[in-house]
Amino acid sequence: MTKILFMGRKQVAANCLEWLHSVSEVEVVGVVTDSHLAGSVTACLADNLGIPLLDYGSAFEYALSRDIDLGISVLYWRKLKGALLFRESKYGCINFHPALLPEYKGCGGYNLAILDELIQWGSSCHYVDESIDTGGIIDIQKFDIVPSIETAYSLEPKTLFVMEQQFKRIIERILLSPAGRLPVM
């Protein structure tokens, strides 16, 4: 059984959490999300599934007191550090980032894709380290865009759809990897 601490927000995180909860080889031991906001879909789902909700502060203690194999971040907005990097765990901590890495770190990627008149965009999965979006890249899933008609508003749902598919593919790879961490690009 692979024990996972899940961190995320927005509907895409809730979708990923729901899928993850259905995987028989996985136990989601806790969820760190935007539960401080009314209407948090990820918090509501975690509560409905009976998964403990944690705030950022209590997540550190939780990570230290549990035997957790993998930390997952899906659009989690806080910088992860210390115990939440899961350096000593079997699989580490991975982040799903709605932009092409290493070029588009941090926030505002959709706007930059439009301003840079890109013809491709995508979602990246990488290991989390001490900095923002700088850990080893595991996977990049690209798709074509038309810069003359694309907007940041239209690019977000396309990216999150691709991210959700990427999430499932990467988690399946992890569960099939007896050696632990996946190779980086």
C-alpha positions in Angstrom: 0.0 0.0 0.0 1.5 3.4 -1.1 0.7 6.1 1.5 0.3 9.6 0.0 -0.1 13.1 1.5 -2.0 15.0 -1.1 -1.7 18.8 -1.4 -3.8 20.8 -3.9 -6.6 23.1 -4.8 -9.2 23.9 -7.5 -11.4 21.4 -9.3 -8.4 19.7 -11.1 -7.0 18.7 -7.6 -10.4 17.4 -6.5 -10.6 15.3 -9.7 -7.1 13.9 -9.1 -7.9 13.2 -5.5 -11.1 11.4 -6.3 -9.3 9.2 -8.9 -6.4 8.6 -6.5 -8.8 7.5 -3.7 -10.2 4.9 -6.1 -6.8 3.3 -6.7 -6.7 0.1 -4.6 -2.9 0.2 -4.0 -3.1 3.7 -2.6 -4.0 5.2 0.8 -4.4 8.9 0.9 -3.5 9.6 4.5 -4.2 13.4 4.5 -5.1 16.4 2.4 -3.6 19.8 2.6 -5.8 22.3 0.7 -7.5 25.6 0.6 -10.0 24.5 3.4 -9.8 28.0 4.9 -11.9 29.2 1.9 -15.6 28.7 1.7 -16.6 26.5 -1.2 -13.2 24.6 -1.5 -14.0 21.7 -3.7 -10.9 19.8 -2.7 -11.7 20.2 1.0 -15.3 19.2 0.5 -14.3 16.0 -1.4 -11.7 15.1 1.2 -14.3 15.5 4.0 -16.8 13.4 2.0 -14.2 10.7 1.5 -13.2 10.7 5.2 -9.6 11.8 4.6 -8.1 14.0 7.3 -7.9 17.7 6.3 -4.7 19.4 7.4 -3.6 23.0 7.3 -0.1 24.0 6.2 1.3 24.1 9.8 -0.1 20.8 10.9 1.0 19.1 7.7 4.7 19.4 8.9 3.9 17.4 12.1 1.8 15.0 10.2 4.5 14.3 7.7 7.0 13.7 10.5 4.8 11.4 12.5 3.6 9.2 9.6 5.3 6.8 7.3 4.4 8.5 4.0 5.8 7.2 0.7 4.9 10.1 -1.6 3.9 13.7 -1.4 1.8 15.1 -4.3 1.1 18.7 -5.1 -1.5 19.7 -7.7 -1.8 23.5 -7.9 -0.9 23.8 -4.2 0.0 27.5 -3.7 2.4 27.4 -0.8 6.1 26.8 -1.0 6.9 23.4 0.3 9.9 22.9 2.6 11.3 20.7 5.3 9.4 17.5 6.1 7.0 18.3 3.2 9.7 17.6 0.7 9.7 14.0 1.7 13.5 13.6 1.0 13.7 10.3 2.9 10.5 8.8 1.5 10.4 6.1 -1.2 9.1 8.4 -3.9 9.8 11.9 -2.7 7.4 14.8 -3.4 6.2 15.6 -6.9 4.4 18.7 -8.2 2.1 19.1 -11.2 2.8 22.5 -12.7 0.5 24.1 -15.3 3.3 25.4 -17.6 6.3 24.3 -19.5 9.4 23.8 -17.2 12.1 24.9 -16.9 11.2 28.1 -18.9 7.9 29.0 -17.2 8.4 28.7 -13.4 6.1 30.2 -10.8 2.8 32.0 -11.5 1.4 33.7 -14.5 2.4 31.1 -17.1 -0.8 31.3 -19.1 -0.3 35.1 -19.7 3.4 34.5 -20.6 2.4 31.9 -23.1 0.2 34.4 -24.9 2.7 37.3 -24.6 5.5 35.0 -26.0 3.2 33.9 -28.8 3.9 30.2 -28.2 2.5 27.6 -30.5 2.8 24.9 -27.8 1.9 24.8 -24.2 1.7 22.1 -21.6 1.8 20.7 -18.1 5.0 19.6 -16.2 5.5 17.1 -13.4 8.7 17.5 -11.4 10.2 16.7 -8.0 9.9 19.4 -5.4 13.0 20.9 -4.0 13.8 23.9 -1.9 13.1 26.4 -4.7 10.1 27.1 -6.8 9.6 24.8 -9.7 13.3 23.9 -10.0 13.3 20.2 -9.1 14.2 17.4 -11.6 11.6 17.2 -14.3 9.8 13.9 -14.6 7.5 14.6 -17.5 6.2 17.3 -19.8 2.9 16.9 -21.7 2.7 19.4 -24.5 -0.2 20.4 -26.8 -0.6 22.8 -29.7 -2.1 26.2 -29.3 -2.9 29.0 -31.8 -1.5 32.2 -30.4 -3.7 34.5 -32.4 -6.9 33.1 -30.9 -5.8 31.8 -27.5 -6.2 33.7 -24.3 -5.0 33.0 -20.8 -8.6 32.3 -19.9 -9.0 29.7 -22.7 -5.6 28.2 -22.0 -6.3 27.3 -18.4 -9.0 24.7 -18.8 -7.0 23.1 -21.7 -3.9 22.9 -19.5 -5.7 21.5 -16.5 -7.4 18.8 -18.6 -3.9 17.7 -19.9 -2.6 17.9 -16.3 -5.3 15.6 -15.0 -4.4 13.0 -17.7 -0.7 13.4 -16.9 -1.4 13.0 -13.2 -3.0 9.6 -13.8 -0.3 8.4 -16.1 2.5 9.5 -13.7 0.9 7.9 -10.6 0.4 4.7 -12.5 4.1 4.8 -13.4 5.1 5.4 -9.8 2.9 2.5 -8.6 4.7 0.2 -11.1 8.1 1.4 -10.0 9.5 -1.0 -7.4 12.8 0.9 -7.3 11.2 4.1 -6.1 11.7 7.5 -7.7 11.1 7.9 -11.4 14.0 9.1 -13.6 14.2 12.7 -14.6 14.5 14.1 -18.1 
